[in-house]
Amino acid sequence: MKYFIIGTAGHVDHGKTELIKRLTGIDTDRLKEEKKRGISIELGFAHLTLPSGKKAGIVDVPGHERFIKNMLAGVMGFDLVLLVIAADEGIMPQTREHMDILKLLQIKKGLVVVTKKDLVNNDWLNLVVEDIREYLRGTFLENAPIIPVSSLTGEGIPALLTEIDRIAEEVEEKPRSHYARLPIDRVFTIAGFGTVVTGTLWSGELRVGETIEILPRGFTKKIRNLQVHGQKVEKAVAGQRVAVNLADLEVKDIERGDNLVTQGVLKPTRLLDVKLIALSSQEKPIHHRQLIRFYLGTAEKFGRVLLLDREELEPGGEVYAQIMLEEPVVADRHDRFVIRSYSPMLTIGGGEILDPYPGRKYKRFRPEVLESLKIKETGDPVELVFSALSQSIKPLDKKVLEQKSTLPAQTVDESLNKLIIENKVYSSTEKLYLAAPNFAKLIEKAGEFLQSYHRQYPLRTGVPKDELKSKLFNDFTPREFQAFLEIAESRSKLKLSGNKVSLLDHLPKFTPELLKVKEKVLNYFKQAGLTPDNLKSLLSNFNLTEEQAQELINYLVEQGELIKIDEGIYLARQNFEEAVAKIKALLVEKKEIVIADVRELLGISRKYALPLLETLDQLKITRRLGDKRILARRE
């Protein structure tokens, strides 16, 4: 079955509430103050079954200028609008402001209801209708039916219902397969049930027992009960007015403007990329950094307009801009919004959200910024995914890309596959993605560092990964850094050797002088047997600085020609292997040995025997049991 929302709009005291009462039998003025003053202050709600059987929720908005913010909390969920104009007064100031709001929000379907027909004669009524038709020229209601009615006598009501039913066929249904999103417009308590919130379900479905996220507050609650049009249901779908009973929630913990959302889909934001439209009906321009009231869904927040290519936006103009808010809101790409001046409170503009998570304030007067926003407005999914990747110097996973591009998972997958085939995006095995231009920047930075490193340490096979990360990629997570290295290796830009990173063509290099020293140092360790002198003693024998000696020894260790058994103690490989063979033979004979056995076997002191045995433990040649060693089992 098709569900949709009908909303009213129009000047105060033009008969919106009486019209809804006549259509539905429901009085939407529920507050004592509303009854006393005879005007709507808060949003009113009703429901209507049309002659065809289609079900509609109805939102009645206040018409008084002082309650425009309440009107805005209701109008953003409209599928079809009834623009109500009283026959005895015609078009009035709030008629115009409400129409401005409807145009900014791009409400597409509606009709005009001329109320209080019983108060005027036919000649006057015809003049009013003609005036309305002229006023609506060029708007979405230009060709809409204009139905005169009397809520008092019922005249014209059957014709109005017929037209609503007809136009309802053209209303585009809200997406049920999308994630659930319900902007909250009312919060109250019912004795015996607890906290209840109401709103129009913009998309998706809600089910009893489901755990739902409450944003921007950031906590989750379980749905205890659901009601649609006063009836308990197990499931509510997009396009319905829904009352949601939430478990373990106090009224003080939630308010109008909050959203019920499927978990993990949206997140709060205070910075928005937007296409901003200034109303042509306003006399003053919108200024850069102007303080505004921002309306999205049922939320009202204070913020500032950041114009990116000018100092002011003239009435009727359109620009790319950012909205910076004092408090977070819940937003998605393509959401429509309205802005009003801080004081006096006048509707001055609105537009479309292009990116709810831009991540940063842009520098002004930058062509590349404007071009990226143009892509966000008009680009296809492939361009949007590439734009989202291009804004991050770090590799991103698909979940982040879905949020940044505000595209569904399957569309992001398809776009990434195309970009990878075109070599515009690179991927790691863990499915992190990096835009090719950003990868080139990272490689250039890493290349400059490695060239300098190789010059300074010619004998090293490369820089340790941890050192490279701390020097250049400290803000990368280990996973992001590993993804970059993996992509760099797969693109033949860097070489990975164990824990070392180097330029592709780098090999350790010896000067002729250092090459001679290398052979002398190796011969020294071979002749020293199992009791070589420490590093400082080595310096005086070969006329090396401490750094040169350490670099040379590190190189020999990397090449496997020396074995490090302790800090400052190195053995020639041949000597080490001969010692290992003797220890293993002794273990075969005795089954277990202690340090004294090794000292006696090899003729060395505890200083060398202990680290030698500990090295064998690390190599899993031996296994320690208390103060004894046995042969480790080999798989």
C-alpha positions as CSV (number, residue, x, y, z in Angstrom):
1,M,0.0,0.0,0.0
2,K,1.1,3.5,-0.7
3,Y,1.8,5.8,2.2
4,F,2.5,9.5,2.1
5,I,2.3,12.8,4.0
6,I,0.0,15.7,3.3
7,G,0.9,19.0,4.8
8,T,-0.7,22.4,5.1
9,A,0.8,25.8,4.5
10,G,-0.6,29.3,4.6
11,H,-1.1,32.5,6.6
12,V,-2.4,32.5,10.1
13,D,-6.2,32.2,10.6
14,H,-6.8,31.1,7.0
15,G,-8.6,28.0,8.1
16,K,-5.9,25.3,7.9
17,T,-6.9,23.5,11.1
18,E,-10.7,23.7,10.4
19,L,-10.0,22.3,6.9
20,I,-8.2,19.3,8.4
21,K,-11.0,18.8,10.9
22,R,-13.5,18.8,8.1
23,L,-11.5,16.3,6.0
24,T,-10.6,13.9,8.9
25,G,-12.8,14.6,11.9
26,I,-9.7,15.3,13.9
27,D,-9.0,18.6,15.7
28,T,-5.2,19.1,15.4
29,D,-5.2,22.0,17.9
30,R,-4.4,20.0,21.1
31,L,-2.9,22.7,23.4
32,K,-5.0,24.9,25.8
33,E,-3.3,28.0,24.5
34,E,-4.3,27.0,20.9
35,K,-7.9,26.6,21.9
36,K,-7.9,29.9,23.8
37,R,-6.2,32.0,21.0
38,G,-7.9,30.2,18.1
39,I,-4.6,29.7,16.2
40,S,-2.1,26.8,15.8
41,I,1.1,27.2,17.7
42,E,2.5,23.7,17.5
43,L,2.4,21.1,14.8
44,G,-0.9,19.2,14.6
45,F,-1.3,15.6,13.3
46,A,-4.2,13.7,11.7
47,H,-4.7,10.9,9.3
48,L,-6.9,10.4,6.2
49,T,-8.1,7.5,4.2
50,L,-8.8,8.7,0.6
51,P,-11.7,7.4,-1.5
52,S,-9.3,5.1,-3.3
53,G,-8.2,3.5,0.0
54,K,-4.7,5.2,0.0
55,K,-3.5,6.1,3.5
56,A,-2.1,9.6,4.3
57,G,-0.7,11.2,7.4
58,I,-1.5,14.9,7.7
59,V,0.7,17.5,9.3
60,D,-1.0,20.8,10.1
61,V,1.6,23.6,10.5
62,P,1.1,27.0,12.3
63,G,0.7,30.0,10.1
64,H,1.7,32.8,12.5
65,E,5.1,34.4,11.7
66,R,6.2,33.9,15.3
67,F,5.9,30.1,14.8
68,I,7.7,29.6,11.5
69,K,10.3,27.4,13.2
70,N,7.5,25.1,14.2
71,M,6.2,25.2,10.7
72,L,9.7,24.2,9.4
73,A,9.8,21.2,11.7
74,G,6.8,19.8,9.9
75,V,7.1,20.8,6.3
76,M,10.3,18.9,5.5
77,G,8.5,15.6,5.5
78,F,5.7,16.7,3.1
79,D,5.0,14.7,0.0
80,L,1.9,16.8,-1.0
81,V,1.1,20.2,0.2
82,L,-2.3,22.0,0.6
83,L,-1.6,25.7,0.2
84,V,-4.5,27.3,2.1
85,I,-5.6,30.8,1.2
86,A,-8.7,32.4,2.8
87,A,-11.1,33.8,0.2
88,D,-11.8,36.9,2.3
89,E,-8.1,37.9,2.6
90,G,-6.2,36.4,-0.4
91,I,-2.4,36.2,-0.5
92,M,-0.8,37.4,2.8
93,P,2.7,37.7,4.2
94,Q,2.9,34.2,5.6
95,T,1.4,32.8,2.4
96,R,4.5,34.2,0.6
97,E,7.0,33.1,3.2
98,H,5.5,29.6,3.3
99,M,5.7,29.4,-0.5
100,D,9.3,30.5,-0.4
101,I,10.0,27.7,2.1
102,L,8.2,25.1,-0.1
103,K,10.2,26.2,-3.1
104,L,13.5,26.0,-1.2
105,L,12.6,22.5,0.0
106,Q,11.6,21.5,-3.6
107,I,8.2,20.2,-2.6
108,K,7.0,18.9,-5.9
109,K,3.2,18.1,-5.6
110,G,0.3,20.0,-4.2
111,L,-2.8,22.0,-4.8
112,V,-4.4,25.3,-3.6
113,V,-7.4,25.3,-1.3
114,V,-9.3,28.6,-1.1
115,T,-11.1,28.4,2.2
116,K,-14.0,30.4,3.7
117,K,-15.8,30.4,0.4
118,D,-19.0,31.0,2.3
119,L,-17.8,34.5,3.4
120,V,-17.5,36.0,-0.1
121,N,-19.6,36.3,-3.3
122,N,-18.7,34.7,-6.6
123,D,-17.2,37.8,-8.2
124,W,-14.8,38.3,-5.3
125,L,-14.0,34.6,-5.2
126,N,-13.1,34.7,-9.0
127,L,-10.8,37.8,-8.4
128,V,-9.0,36.0,-5.6
129,V,-8.6,32.8,-7.7
130,E,-7.2,34.9,-10.6
131,D,-4.8,36.7,-8.2
132,I,-3.6,33.4,-6.8
133,R,-3.0,32.0,-10.3
134,E,-0.9,35.0,-11.3
135,Y,1.1,34.7,-8.0
136,L,1.8,31.0,-8.6
137,R,3.1,31.6,-12.1
138,G,6.6,30.0,-12.4
139,T,6.2,27.9,-9.3
140,F,5.6,24.1,-8.8
141,L,1.9,25.0,-8.2
142,E,1.6,27.0,-11.5
143,N,-0.8,24.4,-13.0
144,A,-2.1,23.0,-9.7
145,P,-5.9,22.8,-9.1
146,I,-7.4,25.6,-7.1
147,I,-10.3,24.3,-5.1
148,P,-12.7,26.7,-3.3
149,V,-14.2,25.1,-0.2
150,S,-16.2,25.9,2.9
151,S,-15.1,24.0,6.0
152,L,-18.3,25.3,7.7
153,T,-20.8,23.9,5.2
154,G,-18.7,21.2,3.5
155,E,-19.1,22.7,0.1
156,G,-16.2,21.8,-2.2
157,I,-14.8,19.1,0.2
158,P,-15.7,16.1,-2.0
159,A,-14.0,17.8,-5.0
160,L,-11.0,18.5,-2.9
161,L,-10.7,14.8,-1.8
162,T,-11.0,13.7,-5.4
163,E,-8.1,16.0,-6.4
164,I,-6.0,14.9,-3.5
165,D,-6.6,11.3,-4.5
166,R,-5.7,12.0,-8.1
167,I,-2.5,13.9,-7.3
168,A,-1.5,11.2,-4.7
169,E,-1.0,8.8,-7.6
170,E,1.8,11.0,-8.9
171,V,3.6,11.2,-5.5
172,E,6.9,9.4,-5.4
173,E,7.0,6.9,-2.6
174,K,9.7,7.3,0.1
175,P,12.4,4.6,-0.2
176,R,11.7,1.6,2.1
177,S,14.8,-0.3,1.1
178,H,17.0,2.6,2.4
179,Y,18.1,2.9,6.1
180,A,15.6,4.0,8.6
181,R,15.5,7.7,9.4
182,L,12.9,9.5,11.5
183,P,13.4,13.1,12.5
184,I,11.6,13.6,15.9
185,D,9.0,16.3,16.1
186,R,7.4,15.5,19.4
187,V,8.4,13.9,22.7
188,F,6.1,13.0,25.6
189,T,5.3,10.4,28.2
190,I,2.4,7.9,28.4
191,A,1.7,6.5,31.8
192,G,2.5,2.8,31.9
193,F,4.6,3.0,28.7
194,G,7.2,5.6,29.2
195,T,8.8,7.9,26.6
196,V,7.2,8.2,23.2
197,V,8.5,10.1,20.2
198,T,6.7,10.9,17.0
199,G,7.8,11.9,13.5
200,T,7.5,11.2,9.8
201,L,9.5,8.1,8.7
202,W,11.6,9.6,5.9
203,S,13.0,6.3,4.7
204,G,13.4,2.6,5.6
205,E,11.4,0.6,8.1
206,L,11.1,0.4,11.9
207,R,10.3,-2.8,13.8
208,V,9.3,-3.6,17.3
209,G,12.3,-5.1,19.2
210,E,14.8,-3.4,16.9
211,T,17.7,-1.4,18.4
212,I,17.8,2.0,16.9
213,E,20.4,4.8,17.2
214,I,19.5,8.2,18.5
215,L,21.5,11.0,16.9
216,P,23.2,13.4,17.4
217,R,23.1,12.2,21.0
218,G,24.9,9.0,20.1
219,F,23.2,6.3,22.1
220,T,21.0,3.3,21.2
221,K,17.6,2.2,22.5
222,K,15.3,-0.6,21.8
223,I,11.9,0.0,20.2
224,R,9.3,-1.3,22.6
225,N,6.1,-0.4,20.7
226,L,5.0,1.2,17.4
227,Q,1.8,3.0,16.5
228,V,0.6,4.3,13.1
229,H,-2.6,6.4,13.1
230,G,-3.4,5.3,16.6
231,Q,-3.1,1.6,15.9
232,K,-0.4,-0.7,17.3
233,V,1.8,-2.2,14.5
234,E,4.8,-4.5,14.4
235,K,6.4,-2.6,11.5
236,A,6.3,1.0,10.3
237,V,7.4,2.0,6.8
238,A,8.6,5.1,5.0
239,G,5.9,7.7,4.4
240,Q,4.0,7.0,7.6
241,R,3.5,9.1,10.7
242,V,4.9,7.0,13.5
243,A,4.8,7.0,17.3
244,V,7.7,5.1,18.8
245,N,7.8,3.9,22.4
246,L,11.5,3.6,23.4
247,A,12.6,1.4,26.3
248,D,14.7,2.8,29.2
249,L,14.6,6.4,28.0
250,E,13.7,9.6,30.0
251,V,11.9,12.5,28.3
252,K,14.8,14.8,29.3
253,D,17.2,12.7,27.4
254,I,15.7,13.4,23.9
255,E,14.1,16.3,22.1
256,R,12.7,17.6,18.9
257,G,15.4,17.8,16.3
258,D,17.0,14.4,17.3
259,N,16.8,11.5,14.8
260,L,16.0,7.8,15.0
261,V,18.4,6.2,12.6
262,T,19.6,2.7,11.6
263,Q,22.8,2.0,13.6
264,G,26.1,3.0,12.1
265,V,24.8,4.7,8.9
266,L,24.9,8.4,9.8
267,K,26.9,10.4,12.3
268,P,26.6,13.9,13.8
269,T,28.2,16.8,11.9
270,R,28.7,20.5,12.4
271,L,30.2,21.4,9.0
272,L,28.3,21.0,5.8
273,D,29.1,21.5,2.1
274,V,26.0,23.0,0.5
275,K,24.5,24.6,-2.6
276,L,23.1,27.8,-1.2
277,I,20.2,29.8,-2.7
278,A,19.3,33.3,-1.6
279,L,15.6,34.1,-1.8
280,S,14.9,36.7,-4.5
281,S,12.1,38.1,-2.3
282,Q,14.7,39.4,0.2
283,E,16.1,42.9,0.0
284,K,19.4,42.3,1.7
285,P,22.3,40.0,0.6
286,I,23.6,37.1,2.6
287,H,27.1,38.0,3.9
288,H,30.2,35.8,4.5
289,R,30.2,34.5,8.1
290,Q,26.6,35.8,8.6
291,L,25.0,34.4,11.8
292,I,22.0,32.3,10.8
293,R,19.3,30.0,12.1
294,F,19.6,26.7,10.3
295,Y,16.7,24.3,9.8
296,L,17.1,20.6,8.7
297,G,14.5,18.0,9.4
298,T,12.9,19.0,12.7
299,A,16.1,20.6,14.0
300,E,16.9,24.3,14.5
301,K,20.6,25.2,15.1
302,F,22.6,28.4,15.1
303,G,25.5,28.7,12.7
304,R,27.3,30.8,10.1
305,V,27.4,30.9,6.3
306,L,30.9,30.5,4.8
307,L,30.9,31.9,1.3
308,L,33.7,30.4,-0.7
309,D,34.0,32.7,-3.7
310,R,32.6,36.1,-2.7
311,E,31.9,38.4,0.2
312,E,28.1,38.5,-0.2
313,L,25.3,36.6,-2.0
314,E,22.8,38.8,-3.7
315,P,19.0,38.0,-3.5
316,G,18.2,35.4,-6.1
317,G,21.8,34.2,-6.4
318,E,23.2,30.6,-6.0
319,V,26.7,29.6,-4.7
320,Y,28.7,26.8,-3.3
321,A,29.2,27.4,0.4
322,Q,29.8,25.7,3.8
323,I,27.6,25.9,6.8
324,M,29.4,25.9,10.2
325,L,27.0,25.1,13.1
326,E,27.4,25.7,16.8
327,E,25.8,22.2,17.6
328,P,25.8,19.0,15.6
329,V,22.9,17.9,13.3
330,V,22.1,14.7,11.5
331,A,22.4,15.2,7.7
332,D,22.7,13.2,4.5
333,R,23.6,14.1,0.9
334,H,20.7,15.7,-1.0
335,D,18.9,16.8,2.2
336,R,17.2,20.1,1.7
337,F,17.5,22.9,4.3
338,V,16.3,26.4,5.1
339,I,18.1,29.3,6.7
340,R,16.7,32.4,8.4
341,S,18.4,35.5,9.6
342,Y,19.2,35.6,13.3
343,S,17.4,38.9,13.9
344,P,14.9,39.8,12.7
345,M,13.8,36.2,12.0
346,L,13.2,36.2,8.2
347,T,13.6,33.3,5.8
348,I,16.5,34.3,3.6
349,G,17.5,31.2,1.8
350,G,18.2,27.5,1.7
351,G,19.4,24.8,-0.6
352,E,20.8,21.3,-0.8
353,I,23.5,19.5,1.2
354,L,26.2,18.2,-1.1
355,D,28.4,16.6,1.6
356,P,27.5,16.2,5.2
357,Y,31.1,15.3,6.2
358,P,33.6,17.5,4.4
359,G,36.0,17.1,7.2
360,R,37.6,20.6,7.0
361,K,36.9,24.2,6.4
362,Y,38.0,25.1,2.9
363,K,40.3,28.0,2.0
364,R,38.4,30.6,0.1
365,F,38.7,31.6,-3.5
366,R,40.3,28.3,-4.5
367,P,39.2,27.0,-8.0
368,E,39.9,23.4,-7.1
369,V,37.6,23.7,-4.1
370,L,34.7,25.0,-6.2
371,E,35.4,22.2,-8.8
372,S,35.2,19.5,-6.1
373,L,31.9,20.9,-4.9
374,K,30.6,21.0,-8.5
375,I,31.4,17.3,-8.8
376,K,29.5,16.7,-5.5
377,E,26.5,18.4,-6.9
378,T,26.5,17.0,-10.5
379,G,29.0,14.2,-10.6
380,D,28.2,10.5,-11.2
381,P,29.0,7.9,-8.5
382,V,32.4,7.2,-9.9
383,E,33.3,10.9,-9.7
384,L,31.9,11.1,-6.2
385,V,33.9,8.1,-4.9
386,F,37.1,9.5,-6.6
387,S,36.4,12.9,-5.1
388,A,36.0,11.4,-1.6
389,L,39.2,9.5,-2.0
390,S,41.0,12.6,-3.3
391,Q,40.2,14.5,-0.2
392,S,42.1,12.1,2.0
393,I,45.9,11.6,1.8
394,K,45.4,8.4,3.8
395,P,44.1,5.1,2.4
396,L,40.4,4.7,3.1
397,D,38.2,1.6,3.6
398,K,34.8,1.1,1.9
399,K,32.8,1.9,5.0
400,V,34.4,5.4,5.2
401,L,33.9,5.9,1.5
402,E,30.2,5.0,1.8
403,Q,29.9,7.8,4.4
404,K,32.0,10.3,2.6
405,S,30.3,9.8,-0.8
406,T,26.9,9.1,0.8
407,L,26.4,6.3,-1.7
408,P,25.2,2.7,-1.0
409,A,27.7,-0.1,-0.6
410,Q,27.1,-1.8,-4.0
411,T,27.5,1.5,-5.9
412,V,30.7,2.3,-4.1
413,D,32.0,-1.2,-5.0
414,E,31.1,-0.8,-8.6
415,S,32.7,2.7,-8.7
416,L,35.9,1.4,-7.1
417,N,36.2,-1.4,-9.5
418,K,36.0,1.0,-12.4
419,L,38.5,3.4,-10.9
420,I,41.0,0.5,-10.2
421,I,40.7,-0.7,-13.8
422,E,41.4,2.8,-15.0
423,N,44.5,3.1,-12.6
424,K,43.0,6.1,-10.9
425,V,42.8,4.3,-7.6
426,Y,45.0,1.6,-6.0
427,S,44.0,-1.0,-3.5
428,S,45.7,-3.1,-0.8
429,T,44.9,-6.7,0.0
430,E,43.0,-5.5,3.1
431,K,40.8,-3.4,0.8
432,L,42.1,0.0,1.7
433,Y,42.0,2.4,-1.2
434,L,44.2,5.3,-2.3
435,A,43.7,7.9,-5.1
436,A,46.5,7.7,-7.6
437,P,47.4,11.5,-7.3
438,N,47.6,11.2,-3.5
439,F,49.7,8.1,-3.8
440,A,52.1,10.0,-6.1
441,K,52.5,12.7,-3.4
442,L,53.2,10.1,-0.7
443,I,55.8,8.4,-2.9
444,E,57.5,11.7,-3.7
445,K,57.7,12.5,0.0
446,A,58.9,9.0,0.9
447,G,61.4,9.0,-2.0
448,E,63.1,12.2,-0.9
449,F,63.4,10.9,2.7
450,L,64.9,7.5,1.5
451,Q,67.4,9.1,-0.9
452,S,68.7,11.2,2.0
453,Y,68.7,8.1,4.3
454,H,70.6,6.0,1.8
455,R,73.2,8.7,1.4
456,Q,73.7,8.9,5.1
457,Y,73.7,5.1,5.7
458,P,75.0,3.5,2.5
459,L,75.5,0.1,4.2
460,R,71.9,-0.3,5.4
461,T,69.5,-2.3,3.3
462,G,66.8,0.3,4.1
463,V,65.1,2.3,6.8
464,P,63.1,0.3,9.5
465,K,59.4,0.5,8.9
466,D,58.8,2.0,12.4
467,E,61.3,4.7,11.8
468,L,59.8,5.6,8.4
469,K,56.3,5.8,10.0
470,S,57.4,7.9,12.9
471,K,59.3,10.4,10.6
472,L,56.7,10.7,7.8
473,F,53.5,8.9,8.5
474,N,52.9,9.4,12.2
475,D,49.3,10.3,11.7
476,F,48.6,7.0,9.8
477,T,47.3,4.0,11.7
478,P,49.4,0.9,11.4
479,R,46.8,-0.5,9.0
480,E,46.9,2.6,6.8
481,F,50.7,2.7,6.7
482,Q,50.9,-1.0,5.8
483,A,48.4,-0.5,3.0
484,F,50.5,2.3,1.6
485,L,53.7,0.2,1.7
486,E,51.9,-2.7,0.1
487,I,50.6,-0.5,-2.7
488,A,54.0,1.1,-3.2
489,E,55.6,-2.4,-3.5
490,S,52.9,-3.6,-5.9
491,R,53.4,-0.5,-8.1
492,S,57.2,-1.1,-8.1
493,K,57.9,2.2,-6.3
494,L,59.5,0.9,-3.1
495,K,61.2,-2.3,-2.0
496,L,60.3,-4.1,1.2
497,S,62.9,-6.5,2.7
498,G,61.6,-7.9,5.9
499,N,61.3,-5.0,8.3
500,K,63.2,-2.6,6.0
501,V,62.0,-0.1,3.3
502,S,64.2,1.2,0.5
503,L,64.2,2.7,-2.9
504,L,63.7,0.2,-5.6
505,D,67.3,0.3,-7.0
506,H,69.0,0.7,-3.7
507,L,71.8,-1.8,-2.7
508,P,74.3,-1.4,0.2
509,K,77.4,0.2,-1.2
510,F,81.0,0.1,0.0
511,T,83.8,2.6,-0.6
512,P,87.1,0.8,-1.6
513,E,88.5,1.8,1.8
514,L,85.5,0.4,3.7
515,L,85.6,-2.8,1.6
516,K,89.1,-3.4,2.8
517,V,88.1,-2.8,6.4
518,K,85.2,-5.2,6.0
519,E,87.5,-8.1,5.2
520,K,89.8,-7.2,8.1
521,V,86.8,-7.0,10.5
522,L,85.5,-10.4,9.3
523,N,88.9,-11.9,9.8
524,Y,89.1,-10.4,13.2
525,F,85.9,-12.1,14.3
526,K,86.9,-15.4,12.8
527,Q,90.2,-15.4,14.7
528,A,88.5,-14.2,17.9
529,G,86.6,-17.4,18.1
530,L,83.9,-17.3,20.8
531,T,85.4,-14.5,22.9
532,P,85.6,-11.3,20.7
533,D,86.4,-8.0,22.3
534,N,83.6,-5.5,22.6
535,L,82.9,-2.8,20.0
536,K,85.0,-0.1,21.6
537,S,88.1,-2.3,21.5
538,L,87.4,-2.8,17.8
539,L,87.5,0.9,17.0
540,S,91.2,1.4,17.9
541,N,92.2,-1.6,15.8
542,F,90.6,-0.4,12.5
543,N,90.6,3.4,12.8
544,L,86.8,3.6,12.6
545,T,84.4,6.0,14.3
546,E,81.8,4.3,16.6
547,E,79.1,5.0,14.0
548,Q,81.1,3.5,11.2
549,A,81.9,0.4,13.1
550,Q,78.3,-0.1,14.2
551,E,77.0,0.4,10.6
552,L,79.6,-2.1,9.3
553,I,78.7,-4.7,12.0
554,N,74.9,-4.1,11.4
555,Y,75.5,-4.8,7.7
556,L,77.4,-8.0,8.4
557,V,74.6,-9.1,10.7
558,E,72.0,-8.4,8.1
559,Q,74.1,-10.4,5.5
560,G,74.3,-13.3,8.0
561,E,78.1,-13.1,8.2
562,L,78.0,-12.2,11.9
563,I,75.6,-13.5,14.6
564,K,74.6,-11.2,17.3
565,I,74.3,-13.0,20.6
566,D,74.1,-10.0,23.0
567,E,74.5,-6.3,23.0
568,G,78.0,-5.6,21.8
569,I,78.9,-9.3,21.3
570,Y,79.0,-10.8,17.8
571,L,80.4,-14.1,16.5
572,A,81.5,-15.0,13.1
573,R,79.0,-17.4,11.5
574,Q,81.5,-20.3,11.2
575,N,82.4,-20.0,14.9
576,F,78.8,-19.8,15.9
577,E,77.8,-22.9,13.9
578,E,80.7,-24.9,15.2
579,A,79.7,-24.0,18.8
580,V,76.1,-25.0,18.1
581,A,77.1,-28.3,16.7
582,K,79.2,-29.1,19.8
583,I,76.4,-28.1,22.2
584,K,73.8,-30.2,20.3
585,A,76.2,-33.2,20.4
586,L,76.6,-32.8,24.1
587,L,72.8,-32.6,24.6
588,V,72.4,-35.8,22.6
589,E,74.9,-37.5,25.0
590,K,73.7,-36.0,28.3
591,K,70.0,-35.1,27.5
592,E,70.3,-31.9,29.6
593,I,73.0,-29.4,30.4
594,V,73.7,-26.3,32.5
595,I,75.8,-23.2,31.8
596,A,78.9,-24.8,33.5
597,D,78.8,-27.6,30.9
598,V,78.9,-25.1,28.1
599,R,81.7,-23.2,29.7
600,E,83.8,-26.4,30.1
601,L,82.9,-27.7,26.6
602,L,83.8,-24.5,24.8
603,G,86.4,-23.0,27.2
604,I,84.6,-19.7,27.6
605,S,83.4,-17.6,30.6
606,R,79.9,-17.1,31.8
607,K,79.9,-13.7,30.0
608,Y,79.8,-15.5,26.6
609,A,78.2,-18.9,27.6
610,L,75.0,-17.4,29.0
611,P,74.1,-15.1,25.9
612,L,75.1,-18.0,23.6
613,L,72.6,-20.3,25.3
614,E,69.9,-17.6,25.3
615,T,70.4,-17.2,21.6
616,L,69.9,-20.9,21.1
617,D,66.7,-20.7,23.2
618,Q,65.5,-17.9,20.9
619,L,66.3,-19.9,17.8
620,K,64.4,-22.8,19.4
621,I,67.5,-25.1,19.2
622,T,67.4,-25.5,23.0
623,R,64.6,-25.1,25.6
624,R,65.2,-23.9,29.1
625,L,63.9,-25.9,32.1
626,G,64.8,-24.0,35.3
627,D,68.6,-23.7,35.2
628,K,68.9,-26.5,32.7
629,R,68.7,-26.8,28.9
630,I,67.4,-29.6,26.7
631,L,67.1,-30.0,23.0
632,A,64.0,-28.3,21.7
633,R,61.6,-30.5,19.7
634,R,61.7,-29.9,16.0
635,E,58.4,-30.1,14.0
